[in-house]
Amino acid sequence: MSGEHSESRWSKNVKFQFIFILLESERAALLIKKISKSKLNTLFGYLGIPVFVGLALVAFYLILGSLAADLFNPVAREAAGSVPLQAYLLIPGFNPFVPVVYGLIGIVVAVTVHEASHGVVAWREGVKVEGAGVVLLLFIPLGAYVRPSENELNSKSFKQKIDVFTAGITANLILAAVTLLLLIFVVMQTVTVPAGASSGVAVYSVNNGSPAYHAGLKTGDVIVSMNGYQITNTTVLSRLEASVFRPGQNVSIQLSNGTVTHAVMGQDPYNKSVAILGITTFDAAQALATWRHPSNLLLYFVPATIEATPLNPTTAMFYNSYLPGWQIIGNTLFWLWWINVNLAIFNALPAFALDGGQVIKEVFTKLFGPGARAETATRLVTATVFSLIFMLVILPRIL
């Protein structure tokens, strides 16, 4: 009898869906019920609708703005077209810009917070959470899930259902804001640039076959002077290349470590009178100042691994901090911010299978009544959203 009971319990708590394994626990559902009694979760009732509307507008702004740039800005179109297709998928490691460890941490936390928030608000609104558990992909944890009673949820008022549907994106946005504030105003405030890195212009990357490549320059070198001209920032270097040095000229390059090397300046393919060294420069002090005192929040929407940022592993050598493990802490906070805010914005889109799709379906049901008209309107909006996303991916590649 005990063996049969154990086998029944196993089959009830462990479920398989395609390549996913669902480990369900009644205790998890009861834990969510206890959390739902906290007064803090009443915030979801006040924030849900404004957060949904705001994030949906942000999502369309980003999509339409990117499409406009692809159509009318050749530089932006070329940059977008060079982005690998796998970069559009939030899969750590498969996406070349999302690191495996930090990406997995971000996804597990974001999905768990998202789903748990749905369950918390469902319990608060009198909807039983019939199950909750963990999602595994080939035994790799991807986050948690909750399973509210559909019958009880469908019997609730319009406002109650909207609160449940918007709880996940609201929680993700709150967590994103908290982690970003901690990153900017706590971690980044402890970071400094060593004197050696701030005395000139740092080399972020060297173009293959370029004058810098043949001169032996490498990532991490800091150029302090060229032919006696002090290189205090990237602007000075650009002016020297444009108006002082000439293509084919042999110049001496002094590095911050005292090394002196020579390079024969190359020719800018777009302007044959301009000399080029063939490097991507990096101003460590300027980058740190930008990250510590941001003037544009969109700066943090770019993955920290794409550009020369204080959290890019390539540029780690240019920074110090008295905070032990500051780069681990900083990267964890950044990817928690980045994944949570992107998950919140994407889920706010009014399309099937997303929270925004459930919200817009309830809105159409409220306007047209339950039935075919509401379903048709939801499908039409869904088709429009996914068509815009498809164009965003394909357009830069076909123009």
Secondary structure, DSSP 8 states (H G I E B T S, - for coil): -HHHHHHHHHHHHEEEETTEEEEEEHHHHHHHHHHTTSGGGGHHHHHHHHHHHHHHHHHHHHHHHHHHHHHH-HHHHHHHHTS-GGGGS--BTTBTTS-HHHHHHHHHHHHHHHHHHHHHHHHHTT--EEEEEEEEETTEEEEEEEEE-HHHHHTS-HHHHHHHHHHHHHHHHHHHHHHHHHIIIIIGGGEE--HHHHSSEEEEEE-TTSHHHHTT--TT-EEEEETTEE--SHHHHHHIIIII--TT-EEEEEETTS-EEEEE-EEETTEEEEEE--EEEE-HHHHHHHHHS-S-GGGGGS-TTTTT-TT-GGGGGG-EESSTTHHHHHHHHHHHHHHHHHHHHHHTSSSTTSHHHHHHHHHHHHHH-SSHHHHHHHHHHHHHHHHHHHHHHHHHHH-
